[in-house]
Amino acid sequence: MKNRSDTPDSLEVLQKKLAGFGEYSVRKTYYPELQQRLEDLRESEEFLKNIVDNIPAMVFVKDAVELRYVALNKAGEELLGYSREELLGKNDRDIFPEEQAAFFTRKDREVLERGDLLEIPEEMAKTRSGDDRILRVKKIPLFDNGGNARYLLGIAEDITDRKHLEEQLLQSQKMDAIGQLAGGVAHDFNNILMVIMGYGNMLSRDFALDSPQKEKLERIIEAADKAAQLTRSLLTFSRKQEIQTRVANLNDVVRQVQKFLVRIIGEDVQLTSQLDSTEPLVNIDSGQIEQVLVNLATNARDAMPKGGQLTIRTGLLDIDASFVQANGYGKPGRYALISISDSGIGMDEKTKSRIFEPFFTTKEVGKGTGLGMAIVYGIIKHHHGFINVYSEPQIGTTFRIYIPLIEMEQATDVEIFTSAPSKGGTESILVAEDDATVLTLTQEVLTSFGYTVIPAKDGQDAVEKFREHRDTVKLILMDIIMPQKNGKEAFYEIRLLDPDVKIIYFSGYTMDIIQGQGVFDEETELIMKPVQPLELLRKVRDLLDR
């Protein structure tokens, strides 16, 4: 065991000893030795201070009685935004919000009572600038020679960015899981929707129905169509489905969706539209943009429980480099603009900053999935556009959607989508489909417009039926994934019999599964289920007339 005299004196003790001697005796006997020890201690303390200051984590020390800060390193200054001079001598209640300060104090007391290391996986600390940082903290008491806790040492690591990355990874995994789930059920679900929509459309042409019956039927068809659009939106957002765009008049899209919005927002919300006179042209998937407007209108309705005003506007906007620099998003160019404004309860900054995150919702459990706004963001991004939001509590919210504009000169050689009437024909069409209800529906749709249909229940049956009717079949309408033989295998054999026969594939599977079948080439025609009967008829007639 060491003698007391063997223990090195502190800098403070040495200074006191030095002051207790007269100038002569100190200079003669003690000064050189003490001066050297003082210098060594100064160097040692400076060395330790440099080490602590360069630790890439916040290091702090508090006294064990009043829990006031007595030391803080450079990383702590940078993290919290306070200088050492501002922080030293103060406790947590002088610096942090009451709830945070109470938590820090409670954990400090726990450490001092335990007398051992305590690790706190996550705690929130508000910086001088108002940001909340997530810290991983280790605290341990420092004892004096008598075994009493004199100080509390803490080391805090800022894990905010890491937590955000973990959350993004988790959200990505969730979306991938949703994509796989949606992809797995898409085929069967789309077949079901196709039957509902198909027979609904056929029934709507029955002149024996009275007005109330037709209106109810229209609502059934619209609901099925929105369900199909939602499925496509989910698949697109999870990157399981490519969007199918064509040039469209943005005003026409708004006019079309307005009819549906009037019904879903309720009588106490007044809907108005202000459409730009230039009739802006954009390259879009009209169904998905309609889905965006439906999602935003639904959220607006929920933000106006006592009623209010919902306004949809279209316009044009030139975005320059200064706009991009000021806002941090977008690309310079001409854009078509859609704005959706409501007079609802609005959002605070914290909610607004998270509005497009997957699974983030302000609604009660069971009343929102948190996917609606994420789908909106994903759809607009897939259209090479961007979206922003302006909102203030109790004032209202405005979403602005920017989609690249197509100038009229660019659109002269492009077919602008319009709803043209469908034509029938008398040709023979071989329909190969393994779902009996879809096969029956397709046969009824085609025969009602004059075509002769030769049904086949699978790929092998399609080959045999074509061999039997090869002289009369003008077109093959074939599902891609079927038992016995898939669409690719069946069509390969059919092409050996007649290399000029025309084919349209149609499928309810997701694009990644379809591409895995290797059926695509430059001349491949594909219809994604569910498809409206009139759209199917237009596609069939178009290919037959080529």
N, C-alpha and C positions, 0 to 999 in steps of 0.2 A: 504493500500500500504506500502511495506517495505521501511525503511530508507536505505540510502546508507550504513550507518554503520552496518546495519543488514545483508548485503550481504557478504558471506564469501569471503575473499581475495583468489586469486589464489596463487599457490606455488611460482610463479615468483614475485608477488607483495610482499609476505611475506619475501622472500629473500632480496628484495631491502630495505624493512623497517628495517630488521635486520641489514643490512650493514650500515644504516644511523646513528646508535647509537654508542656511545662510548662503549668500552668494559665494563667499570664499571657499567654504567647505564643499559646497556643491561642485564648484569649478575644479577643486583639487582632487576630490575623492569620488563623488557620485556622478557628476555631470556627463562625462564621456559615456559611461555605461548606460545611464538612464536615457541619454539622448539617442543612443543607438537603438535601445529597446523601443523608445517612442517611435522612431523612424520605421523600424520593422513593423510595428503594429499599424502605423498609418498605411504602409504599403499593403499589409495583409487585409486591412479593412477596405481599402480602395479596390484591391483585387476581388474580394468577395462581392463588393457592391457592383463591380462591372459584370461579374458572373450573373448575379441576380437580375441586373438590368437587361441583360441580353438573353435571358430565358424567354422563349417565344410563347409565354403564357403569363397571365396576370398573377403576380405574387404580392400578397399583402399580409400585414401583421396588425393585430388589434391587441389592446391591453385586456387582461382577463376580468377586470372589474366593471368598467363602463363600456367596454367593447368599442373604444374609440380607435381610429386608425393611427398607427404610429409609424408605419412604413408602407411604401407602395413602389413597385418597380415601373420602368418605362412602358412595358406592355400594358400595365394596368391603366396608366394615363391615357394611352392611345385607345384602349378599349372603351373606357367609361367617358372619355372626353373631359375629365377634370385633371388639373395639374396637382402635383403632390402638395403644394402649398394650400390649395383649396380644400383638399381632402383630409390632410393630417389634422388630428385633434377633433374630428367630427365622427359621429356614429351613423349607422345606416338610416335612421329616421331623419337625419338632416339632409339626406341625399336622394333616397329612393322613395317611391310611393308607399303608402302605409302598409298595404298588403304584402308587398315585396320585402319591406324592411322588417315586418313582423316575422316573416318566414326565415330571413337571414338570422335574426336574433334568436329565434327558437332553435335553429340548428347549431348556432354558436354555443348556446348554453348546454345543449345536448352533448357536444364534443367535450366541453370543459368538465361536465359531470362524469362522462364515461372515462375521460383521461386517455383516450385512444383515438386512432385515426378513424375518420368518418368520411365515406365517399358519397356524394350526392350526384346521381346520374344526370339530372337535369334541373336547373333552376333558371328563372327568368330575371334579367336585370335590365332596367331602363337606363339608357345612356343619356348624356347631357342633351343630345340632339333629339331625344324622344323615341329613339328606336329601341325595341325590345330585343335583346340578345339572349340566346340560349347558352348556358354555361354548364360545363361538367366540372364539379368542384371537389377538392380534397381538403379537409381541415384537420389539424392536429394541434394539441396543446403543447406549449413549451414551458418546462418546469424550472424553478430555481433550485439552489443547492439544498433547500429544505424539502423538496418534493412537492412544492405548491405550484399550481398552474399560474404562471405570470403573464404569458402572452398566448395568443392563438395565431397560428400560421395557416394561411390559406393559399392554395394554388388553383386557379380557375382557367379552364381551357374553353375558348369560344368555339362552340360546335354548331353555330347557327347555319352556316353554309352547308355543313355535312348533313344536318337534319333536313334541310330543304332538298338536297340531292337524294336522300333516302326517301323522302315523301314523293319526289318525282318518280323515282324507281318503283315505289309501291303503286303509284297511280298508273304507271306504264304497265306494270304487271296486272293490275286490275283490268285495264282496258284490253290487254291481250287476252285475259280470261273471258271478258265479255265478248270479244271478237270470236274466240273459239266457240263459245256457247252459242252466239248468234249464228255463226257459220254452220254449226251442227244442226240447228233447228230450222235454218233458212229454207232448205229444200222442202220439207214437209209443210212448214208454215206458209210458204209462198204458193204451194199447190192448193192449200185450203183457201187462201185469199183469192186465188185465181178463180176457183169455183164460185165463191160468194160474189165476187165482182162480175164474173161472166154471166151467171144466171140473173143477177140483179139487173145488169144492162139489157139482157134479153127481155126480162119482164117489163122493164121501163118502156119498151116499145109496144106494150099491149094497150090498145086504145080503150079497152073495156074498163081500165082502172079509173076511179074517180080522183079528183085533185088531192084529197087528204091521203089516199093510199099512195099516190105517186110521190107526194112530199116525204112520206115515211120511207119509201123505197129509196129515194134520193139520199136520205140521211144514212141509210144502211150502206149504200154504195160509197158515199163520201167517207164514212168511218173506215170501211175496208181499204179504201185508197190511202187514207192517212196512215193506217197501220202498215201498209206496204211501203210508204215513204219513210216511216220511222225505221223499219227494218233496213232499208237501203242506207239511211243516215247512220245507223249504228255500224253497219258493215263498212261504210266509207270511213267513218271516224276511226275505226279499229284497223283500217287499211286492208280490209278483206274484200273490198269492192271498189272498182274504179268508177268515177263519175262519168256519165254520158252527157256531154254538152252539145248544144247547138245554139245558133244565133237566135235570140229572142228579144222582143221589145219588153223592156223592164216594166213599163206602164201596164202592159197586158197581163203580166204576171201578178202585179198588185191588184188589178181589177178582178182577176180570176179568184184570188184568195180572199178578197173582201167579202164575197158571198158566204164563205165558210166562217170568216171571223165574226160576222154579225151574229151568228148563232152561238158561238162559244163565249163571247165576252159578256153577254147578258144585256138586258134592256136598260140597266142603270148606267152603262158606259156608252158614251156617245162616240161613234167612230166617224172620223172625217179623213179625207185624202186630198192631197194637193200635188197633182202630177205635173211634171215638167212638160212644157209644150213641145220640146224637141224630140220626144219619143226616143229615149236613149236605148241603143242596141248593145247587148252584152252576150258573151258566149257562156252559157250557163246550163246546168241541169235544172230546168224549171221546177220540177217536183221538189228538189232539195231546197231551192230558194223559198218556195212556198212553205216548206217545213220550218225554215228559219223564221219566217214571218209569223207562223202559227205559234211557235215556241215563245217568241218575244211578246206576242199579243196575249198569250196565256199568262205569262209572268206579270204583264202590265195589269191584267184583270185582277190577279191576286193582290197586287199592290194598291188596288183601289176598292177595298171592301165596301165602301159606301157610295161607289160610283165615281165617275169622273170623265175625263176627256182623253181619248186615244187618237193620235194623229199620225198618219203615214204620209211622208213626202218623198218625192223623187227629184233628182236634179243632176247637174254636172259640176265637176270640180277639177281644176287644174292643180296638181300637186307639184311643187318645185322642191329643190334641194334644201331650202331653208325650212320648209314644212317638215321634211323628213328629219332634219337635224334637231329641230325644236321638239318634235314629238317622239323621236326614237323608233319609228316604225314607218312602213310603206316604202314605195319607190316612186321617183318622179314620173309624171305622166298624166293622162286624162282619165278620169274615173266617173262612172255613174254612181250616184249617191242615193242610198235609201236611209231615211231617218224615221225612227219609231219613237214617239214621245208620249209620255203619260203624265197625268197630274197626281200620281200616287204618293206613297209615303217616302219614296226615295231611299237612298243608301248612304251610310257613312263611309269614310275613306277605307277603313279596314275591310268592310264587306265588299266594296267596289274593287279593291285590289285582288280579291280572290274569286270574283264572280265567274270567271271562265275555267276555274279548276274543276277537273272531274270529281264527282261525288261531294262537292261542296254545295250545301243548301242551307237556306235560312228557314225552310219550312219545317213543320212538325214531322215527327216520325210517322211514316206511312203516307205522307202527303207530297213527297218529292224524293226523287232518286239522286238529284245532284248531277244528272247527266244532260239535262236540257240545254244549258248554256255551253257546256263543253262540246256538245254536238254542233251547236250554232257556230262556235269558234272553228271547229274542225271543218265544217262545210265551207265556210268563207275562205279559210286558208287553202283548201283544195281548189278553190276558184281563183287562186292567186290574188285574192283581195285581203282586206283587213277590216277589223271592227274595233270601235272604241265606245266608251260609255261615259256620259256626264250625268252626275246625280248629286242631289243634296237632300238631306233629311227634311221631310214634310213639304218639299217643293216639287219633286218629280224626277223622272229619269228619261234620258234620251240616248238611244243606241244609234250609232251612225255606221252604216255598212258601205264600204268602198269596193267596187268591182271594176276591173279594167274595162274601159269603154272601147267599143269597136266603131270606128268612124264609118260613115255611110259609104265612102269610097272603097273601104276594105270589104264591106258587106255586099257589094254589087254582084260578086260572083258566088256568093254563099246563099244557100236557101234559108230564108228566114222562116222559122217554124210558125205555121198557122194550122188551125184545126180544120182540115178539109174533110168533106164527106167521103165515106168509104164506098168503094165499088165492089161488086161481086163478079162472078164469072162462071164458066161452065167446065173448066178444066178438072182433071182428076188429080187429087192430092193424096199422097200416102202419109198418114200421120202415125208415128211410132212413139208411144208413151206408155210407161209401165204403171202409172197411176190411173186406175179405171175411171175415177170421177173426172179427172182432167181430160182424159181421152174422150169421154162422152161429151163433155162440154165443148171441146174443140170441134168435134164432129158436128154437133148441133149448130154451132156458130157458122161453120163453113157451108154446111148444106143449106142453112137458111138464106144464104146469099148465092145459091145456085151451084156451088161446087159439088163434085162427087168425091166422097171421102172413102179411102181404103184404110181401115184401122189395123194397127199392128201393136201387140202387147209388149214386145221387147225387141232387142236388136236382131236376134235370130229370126223372129217372125217377120221383121221388116225386110230382111234379105229374101226370104221365101215369097213374101207378098209382092215384092218388086219383080222377082223373077217371073212370077205368074202374070203381072200386069205391066210389064216393062214397056209395052207399046202404047199404053194410054196414060201412064203417070207422067205429069209435067213438072211436078214439084214434090219434094219430100220435106215434111215438117217433123223433125226428129229430136227427141230428148237426148242429152249427151250421155248421161250416166243411167244405164239400164241393165237388167240381168241378162244372162245368156251372152250377149255381145253388147259392148257399149257403142255409143254413137259413132266414134271414130272407126272401130272395127267393122261395124255394119256398113258404113258408107264406103269404106275401102273396097269391100266386096261388091257393093252396088256399082261403084265406079268402074270396076272391071267389066260389068255387064253393059254399062252405058256411061261413058266418060263425060257426056254433056248434060247429064241430069242436074237440075238445080236443087239446092238444099238450104233450108233455114234450120239452124239449131235453136232450141229453146230449153232453158234450164232454170231451176230454182236454187241451184247450188251457188256458192260464192265463187268469185272470180279466181281466187288462188287454187281452188279445187278444179275448176274448169280448165285453167291453163295447164294443170298437171296432167290432164288427159291428152294434151298435144294435138288438139283438133283444129287449131287456128292457122290460117294462112291469109294472104292478102284478100282473098275472095270470100272469106267466111262471113256469113250473115248470122247474127245472134240476137235472139230476143230473150230478155231476162223476165222470168216469172216474178210476180203475177203481172199479166199483161191484159189491158182492157180489150174486149172483143173488137172494137173498131180499130184500135191500133194494130192488132193482129191482122185484120183484114187489109189494112193499108199496106202493111209490110208484105203480105202475100201477093197482093195485086201489083205492087211495085216490082217485085222480083220476076213475076210472070211476064210483065210487060217489057223487060229489058231485052 
